Amino acid sequence: MHELSIALNIVDMAQEEAERRNTQVEAVHLELGALSGVVKEALLFSYGIACDGTRLEGSRLVVKDIPIEVFCSSCRIAKTLQSMQWFHCPDCGAATTEILHGKELAITALELKQ
């Protein structure tokens, strides 16, 4: 389960910022793409374990799910895919390989205690 190592890295980065500001973290906001290779439920579970005994203990991991968005060269516009098994435009059916979004795994914000 590589989600635990990812959770530990998230906690390390957030803890570093909390220590720099001498405060506690209430929440870590994360963007998680459908193609990131991370299982959301496993990451949420691992986050709780990773926070034990740190400045993040009791904090929340707020995950924003990012769908797969591709560029359709036939329609000349970005389209959101409904399935990660079918990389075809949902409107015209053209095959597409240009991924615009969906691979994200990024901390976007920290909520700190005042």
Phi and psi restraints in degrees (value plus and minus 20) as a CYANA .aco file:
   2 HIS   PHI     -95.5   -55.5
   2 HIS   PSI     -28.9    11.1
   3 GLU   PHI     -82.1   -42.1
   3 GLU   PSI     -51.7   -11.7
   4 LEU   PHI     -85.1   -45.1
   4 LEU   PSI     -62.4   -22.4
   5 SER   PHI     -86.6   -46.6
   5 SER   PSI     -55.3   -15.3
   6 ILE   PHI     -85.8   -45.8
   6 ILE   PSI     -64.7   -24.7
   7 ALA   PHI     -81.1   -41.1
   7 ALA   PSI     -61.0   -21.0
   8 LEU   PHI     -82.6   -42.6
   8 LEU   PSI     -59.3   -19.3
   9 ASN   PHI     -86.4   -46.4
   9 ASN   PSI     -60.4   -20.4
  10 ILE   PHI     -81.0   -41.0
  10 ILE   PSI     -67.1   -27.1
  11 VAL   PHI     -82.3   -42.3
  11 VAL   PSI     -63.3   -23.3
  12 ASP   PHI     -79.0   -39.0
  12 ASP   PSI     -65.8   -25.8
  13 MET   PHI     -85.5   -45.5
  13 MET   PSI     -63.8   -23.8
  14 ALA   PHI     -88.7   -48.7
  14 ALA   PSI     -58.4   -18.4
  15 GLN   PHI     -85.3   -45.3
  15 GLN   PSI     -58.1   -18.1
  16 GLU   PHI     -78.8   -38.8
  16 GLU   PSI     -64.0   -24.0
  17 GLU   PHI     -88.3   -48.3
  17 GLU   PSI     -59.8   -19.8
  18 ALA   PHI     -83.2   -43.2
  18 ALA   PSI     -60.7   -20.7
  19 GLU   PHI     -87.0   -47.0
  19 GLU   PSI     -60.5   -20.5
  20 ARG   PHI     -80.1   -40.1
  20 ARG   PSI     -56.0   -16.0
  21 ARG   PHI    -116.6   -76.6
  21 ARG   PSI     -21.8    18.2
  22 ASN   PHI      32.7    72.7
  22 ASN   PSI      36.8    76.8
  23 THR   PHI    -167.4  -127.4
  23 THR   PSI     159.6   199.6
  24 GLN   PHI    -125.9   -85.9
  24 GLN   PSI     134.5   174.5
  25 VAL   PHI    -119.3   -79.3
  25 VAL   PSI     108.3   148.3
  26 GLU   PHI    -110.7   -70.7
  26 GLU   PSI     -56.3   -16.3
  27 ALA   PHI    -175.6  -135.6
  27 ALA   PSI     126.6   166.6
  28 VAL   PHI    -134.1   -94.1
  28 VAL   PSI     106.8   146.8
  29 HIS   PHI    -120.1   -80.1
  29 HIS   PSI     113.2   153.2
  30 LEU   PHI    -155.6  -115.6
  30 LEU   PSI     118.5   158.5
  31 GLU   PHI    -118.4   -78.4
  31 GLU   PSI     110.9   150.9
  32 LEU   PHI    -149.0  -109.0
  32 LEU   PSI      90.8   130.8
  33 GLY   PHI     -98.5   -58.5
  33 GLY   PSI     128.6   168.6
  34 ALA   PHI     -81.5   -41.5
  34 ALA   PSI     -43.1    -3.1
  35 LEU   PHI    -123.1   -83.1
  35 LEU   PSI      -6.7    33.3
  36 SER   PHI     -91.0   -51.0
  36 SER   PSI     -39.3     0.7
  37 GLY   PHI      62.7   102.7
  37 GLY   PSI      -8.5    31.5
  38 VAL   PHI    -130.5   -90.5
  38 VAL   PSI     112.7   152.7
  39 VAL   PHI    -107.7   -67.7
  39 VAL   PSI      96.1   136.1
  40 LYS   PHI     -74.9   -34.9
  40 LYS   PSI     -68.2   -28.2
  41 GLU   PHI     -82.8   -42.8
  41 GLU   PSI     -59.3   -19.3
  42 ALA   PHI     -87.8   -47.8
  42 ALA   PSI     -56.7   -16.7
  43 LEU   PHI     -86.9   -46.9
  43 LEU   PSI     -63.6   -23.6
  44 LEU   PHI     -81.7   -41.7
  44 LEU   PSI     -62.5   -22.5
  45 PHE   PHI     -83.2   -43.2
  45 PHE   PSI     -67.1   -27.1
  46 SER   PHI     -84.9   -44.9
  46 SER   PSI     -53.0   -13.0
  47 TYR   PHI     -80.0   -40.0
  47 TYR   PSI     -63.9   -23.9
  48 GLY   PHI     -79.4   -39.4
  48 GLY   PSI     -61.4   -21.4
  49 ILE   PHI     -86.5   -46.5
  49 ILE   PSI     -64.6   -24.6
  50 ALA   PHI     -84.8   -44.8
  50 ALA   PSI     -47.0    -7.0
  51 CYS   PHI    -100.2   -60.2
  51 CYS   PSI     -39.9     0.1
  52 ASP   PHI     -73.3   -33.3
  52 ASP   PSI     107.1   147.1
  53 GLY   PHI      56.4    96.4
  53 GLY   PSI      -7.3    32.7
  54 THR   PHI    -137.1   -97.1
  54 THR   PSI     156.7   196.7
  55 ARG   PHI     -86.2   -46.2
  55 ARG   PSI     -29.8    10.2
  56 LEU   PHI    -117.6   -77.6
  56 LEU   PSI     -19.9    20.1
  57 GLU   PHI     -77.4   -37.4
  57 GLU   PSI     108.4   148.4
  58 GLY   PHI      67.6   107.6
  58 GLY   PSI     -22.8    17.2
  59 SER   PHI    -100.0   -60.0
  59 SER   PSI     149.6   189.6
  60 ARG   PHI    -130.9   -90.9
  60 ARG   PSI     128.1   168.1
  61 LEU   PHI    -125.5   -85.5
  61 LEU   PSI      92.9   132.9
  62 VAL   PHI    -121.2   -81.2
  62 VAL   PSI      92.7   132.7
  63 VAL   PHI    -125.2   -85.2
  63 VAL   PSI     105.9   145.9
  64 LYS   PHI    -120.8   -80.8
  64 LYS   PSI      98.0   138.0
  65 ASP   PHI     -96.5   -56.5
  65 ASP   PSI     109.4   149.4
  66 ILE   PHI    -128.9   -88.9
  66 ILE   PSI      97.8   137.8
  67 PRO   PHI     -93.8   -53.8
  67 PRO   PSI     149.1   189.1
  68 ILE   PHI     -99.9   -59.9
  68 ILE   PSI     101.2   141.2
  69 GLU   PHI    -140.7  -100.7
  69 GLU   PSI     109.3   149.3
  70 VAL   PHI    -144.0  -104.0
  70 VAL   PSI     143.4   183.4
  71 PHE   PHI    -120.8   -80.8
  71 PHE   PSI     102.6   142.6
  72 CYS   PHI    -110.5   -70.5
  72 CYS   PSI      96.7   136.7
  73 SER   PHI     -92.0   -52.0
  73 SER   PSI     -42.3    -2.3
  74 SER   PHI     -97.2   -57.2
  74 SER   PSI     -67.9   -27.9
  75 CYS   PHI    -100.5   -60.5
  75 CYS   PSI     -38.6     1.4
  76 ARG   PHI      42.3    82.3
  76 ARG   PSI      21.3    61.3
  77 ILE   PHI    -174.6  -134.6
  77 ILE   PSI     136.4   176.4
  78 ALA   PHI     -94.0   -54.0
  78 ALA   PSI     119.5   159.5
  79 LYS   PHI    -153.0  -113.0
  79 LYS   PSI     125.6   165.6
  80 THR   PHI    -115.2   -75.2
  80 THR   PSI     106.9   146.9
  81 LEU   PHI    -102.4   -62.4
  81 LEU   PSI     128.2   168.2
  82 GLN   PHI    -111.8   -71.8
  82 GLN   PSI     -38.6     1.4
  83 SER   PHI    -162.4  -122.4
  83 SER   PSI     122.8   162.8
  84 MET   PHI    -103.7   -63.7
  84 MET   PSI     -21.3    18.7
  85 GLN   PHI    -114.7   -74.7
  85 GLN   PSI     -29.8    10.2
  86 TRP   PHI    -150.9  -110.9
  86 TRP   PSI      73.4   113.4
  87 PHE   PHI    -109.9   -69.9
  87 PHE   PSI      46.8    86.8
  88 HIS   PHI    -151.8  -111.8
  88 HIS   PSI     127.4   167.4
  89 CYS   PHI     -77.6   -37.6
  89 CYS   PSI     109.9   149.9
  90 PRO   PHI     -88.3   -48.3
  90 PRO   PSI     -36.2     3.8
  91 ASP   PHI    -117.9   -77.9
  91 ASP   PSI     -71.3   -31.3
  92 CYS   PHI    -122.2   -82.2
  92 CYS   PSI     -34.8     5.2
  93 GLY   PHI      65.3   105.3
  93 GLY   PSI     -19.3    20.7
  94 ALA   PHI     -87.6   -47.6
  94 ALA   PSI     119.8   159.8
  95 ALA   PHI     -85.9   -45.9
  95 ALA   PSI     124.2   164.2
  96 THR   PHI    -159.4  -119.4
  96 THR   PSI     122.9   162.9
  97 THR   PHI    -145.4  -105.4
  97 THR   PSI     -27.3    12.7
  98 GLU   PHI    -106.9   -66.9
  98 GLU   PSI      80.0   120.0
  99 ILE   PHI    -106.2   -66.2
  99 ILE   PSI     104.6   144.6
 100 LEU   PHI    -116.1   -76.1
 100 LEU   PSI     -60.3   -20.3
 101 HIS   PHI    -165.0  -125.0
 101 HIS   PSI     136.6   176.6
 102 GLY   PHI     109.6   149.6
 102 GLY   PSI     -30.5     9.5
 103 LYS   PHI    -119.9   -79.9
 103 LYS   PSI     -18.8    21.2
 104 GLU   PHI     -82.3   -42.3
 104 GLU   PSI     123.4   163.4
 105 LEU   PHI    -173.1  -133.1
 105 LEU   PSI      68.1   108.1
 106 ALA   PHI    -164.4  -124.4
 106 ALA   PSI     116.1   156.1
 107 ILE   PHI     -94.7   -54.7
 107 ILE   PSI     106.5   146.5
 108 THR   PHI    -128.5   -88.5
 108 THR   PSI     -41.3    -1.3
 109 ALA   PHI    -185.3  -145.3
 109 ALA   PSI     136.6   176.6
 110 LEU   PHI    -143.5  -103.5
 110 LEU   PSI     116.1   156.1
 111 GLU   PHI    -117.8   -77.8
 111 GLU   PSI      98.9   138.9
 112 LEU   PHI    -129.0   -89.0
 112 LEU   PSI     128.8   168.8
 113 LYS   PHI     -94.8   -54.8
 113 LYS   PSI     120.3   160.3
